[in-house]
């Protein structure tokens, strides 16, 4: 029997309404793949609230690759602090800005293969740029999406890459773009790694609770 993705997604959308990850909000408000790319990189291993404030400060100084590249690295560090690994990220986003300028003529590429050639851009980030930045089909799989997809019983996989590949086969394409932001929000608000809030989960009746030994 196929997994009920349609019902899961509809219930999560109704439950969380406009509560979306910061990168999704940036995409909805700015409609700029470059800002989505930078926001996604800053969000890695960083809380949404911290990423949100860092992006607000950064966008006051720079919104294009050329503007960002013109800012001294030390200033970029001060602007984005305290995002995780802010010193590494400050150098990385400047390198990415240079690549976008020199290799892609100021236009962020819109294909997975091209995005993956850019230093520091992994599959999750590339898929988010494709889905959120360009509105194209893609499945971004991070720890939340991987963990919750397995917990629900939708997949049985060992790594995020395996989860992405399988979801591309079984998840209807009409849900690809919204699957990541919904599951990320669900993972942060309700479906915690160690002790999920099963008592208030909107999809608990559809969940196989794989690996859940303790819940609230």
C-alpha positions in Angstrom: 0.0 0.0 0.0 1.5 3.4 -1.0 2.4 5.8 1.8 -0.2 8.5 2.3 2.0 11.5 1.3 -1.0 13.6 0.3 -2.7 13.4 3.7 0.6 13.9 5.6 1.4 17.1 3.6 -2.1 18.5 3.8 -2.2 18.0 7.6 1.2 19.5 8.2 0.4 22.5 6.0 -2.8 23.1 8.0 -1.1 22.6 11.3 1.9 24.9 10.7 0.2 27.4 8.4 2.8 30.2 7.7 5.4 28.8 10.1 8.2 28.1 7.6 12.0 27.9 7.7 13.9 31.2 7.2 15.3 30.2 3.8 11.7 29.6 2.5 10.7 33.1 3.9 13.7 34.7 2.1 12.6 33.0 -1.1 9.0 34.1 -0.8 10.0 37.7 0.0 13.1 38.3 -2.1 12.6 36.0 -5.1 16.4 35.9 -5.5 18.3 32.6 -6.0 21.5 34.2 -4.8 20.0 35.3 -1.5 18.5 31.9 -1.1 21.9 30.3 -1.7 23.6 32.6 0.9 20.8 32.1 3.4 21.0 28.4 3.0 24.7 28.3 3.6 24.4 30.5 6.7 21.6 28.3 8.1 23.8 25.2 8.2 24.3 24.1 11.8 22.6 27.3 12.9 19.2 28.1 14.5 16.7 29.8 12.3 16.4 32.8 14.5 20.2 33.4 14.3 20.2 32.9 10.5 17.3 35.3 10.2 19.0 38.1 12.0 22.3 37.5 10.2 20.7 37.7 6.8 18.8 40.9 7.8 22.2 42.5 8.7 23.9 41.2 5.6 21.2 42.3 3.2 21.5 45.9 4.5 25.1 45.8 3.2 24.9 43.5 0.2 22.3 41.8 -2.0 24.3 40.9 -5.0 27.5 38.8 -5.6 29.5 42.0 -6.5 28.3 43.9 -3.5 29.1 41.0 -1.2 32.5 40.5 -2.7 33.4 44.1 -2.1 33.0 43.8 1.7 36.2 42.9 3.6 36.2 39.4 5.0 36.5 40.6 8.6 33.5 42.8 8.2 31.5 39.9 6.8 32.5 37.9 9.9 31.2 40.6 12.2 27.9 40.9 10.2 27.0 37.2 10.2 28.3 36.4 13.7 27.1 34.3 15.7 26.1 31.8 13.0 27.9 28.5 13.3 31.4 28.5 11.7 31.0 32.1 10.8 34.7 32.6 9.9 34.6 29.7 7.5 31.3 30.8 6.1 32.4 34.4 5.6 35.2 33.2 3.4 33.0 30.7 1.6 30.2 33.1 0.7 32.8 35.5 -0.8 34.4 32.6 -2.8 30.9 31.7 -4.0 30.2 35.3 -5.0 33.4 35.4 -7.0 32.4 32.1 -8.7 29.0 33.4 -9.6 30.5 36.6 -11.0 33.4 35.0 -13.0 31.9 31.7 -14.1 28.2 32.4 -14.3 28.1 36.1 -15.2 26.3 37.1 -12.0 23.5 34.5 -12.5 23.2 31.6 -10.1 22.9 28.4 -12.1 19.6 26.6 -12.0 20.7 22.9 -12.4 21.7 20.5 -9.8 24.9 19.4 -11.6 26.1 23.0 -12.0 25.3 24.0 -8.5 27.3 21.0 -7.2 30.4 22.2 -8.9 30.4 25.3 -6.7 32.7 24.9 -3.7 30.8 24.5 -0.5 27.5 23.6 -2.1 26.2 20.2 -1.3 23.1 18.3 -2.5 20.8 19.7 0.2 21.8 23.3 -0.5 21.7 22.8 -4.3 18.2 21.3 -4.1 17.0 24.2 -1.9 18.3 26.7 -4.4 16.5 24.8 -7.1 13.2 24.5 -5.3 13.1 27.8 -3.3 15.2 30.0 -5.5 13.9 28.9 -8.9 10.6 27.2 -8.1 11.8 24.0 -9.9 11.3 20.4 -8.9 13.8 19.1 -6.4 13.9 17.3 -3.1 16.2 18.7 -0.4 17.0 16.1 2.3 18.6 17.2 5.5 18.7 15.4 8.9 15.0 16.3 9.6 13.7 15.1 6.3 15.8 11.9 6.5 14.9 11.1 10.1 11.2 11.9 9.8 10.7 10.1 6.5 12.1 7.0 8.1 10.2 7.5 11.4 6.9 7.8 9.5 7.7 4.6 7.6 7.7 6.3 4.2 11.2 5.0 3.5 13.7 2.7 5.1 17.2 4.2 4.3 20.5 4.8 6.1 21.6 8.1 4.7 20.1 11.4 3.4 21.4 10.7 -0.1 19.6 7.3 -0.1 16.4 9.1 1.2 16.6 11.6 -1.6 17.0 9.0 -4.3 14.1 6.9 -3.0 11.8 9.9 -2.5 12.4 10.9 -6.1 10.8 7.5 -7.0 7.9 7.4 -4.6 7.0 11.0 -3.7 4.6 12.6 -6.2 6.4 15.5 -7.9 3.7 17.9 -7.0 4.9 17.7 -3.4 8.6 17.9 -3.9 9.0 21.6 -3.3 7.0 21.7 -0.1 8.2 18.4 1.4 11.5 19.9 2.8 10.2 23.0 4.5 7.2 21.2 6.0 9.3 18.4 7.5 12.0 20.8 8.7 9.3 22.8 10.5 7.8 19.6 11.9 11.2 18.4 13.1 11.9 21.6 14.9 8.5 22.2 16.4 7.1 18.7 17.1 8.9 15.6 15.8 12.1 16.0 18.0 14.9 13.4 17.5 14.8 11.9 21.0 11.4 12.6 22.5 8.9 13.7 19.9 5.6 15.3 20.8 3.4 12.5 19.6 0.5 13.6 21.7 0.1 16.8 19.7 1.4 15.6 16.3 -1.1 16.2 13.5 0.0 13.0 11.6 0.5 10.6 14.6 -2.2 8.4 13.2 -0.3 8.0 10.0 3.1 7.4 11.6 4.8 4.1 12.1 6.9 5.6 14.9 10.0 3.7 13.7 12.7 3.9 16.3 10.6 5.9 18.8 11.3 4.5 22.3 10.2 7.6 24.2 7.6 10.3 23.4 5.6 13.1 25.0 
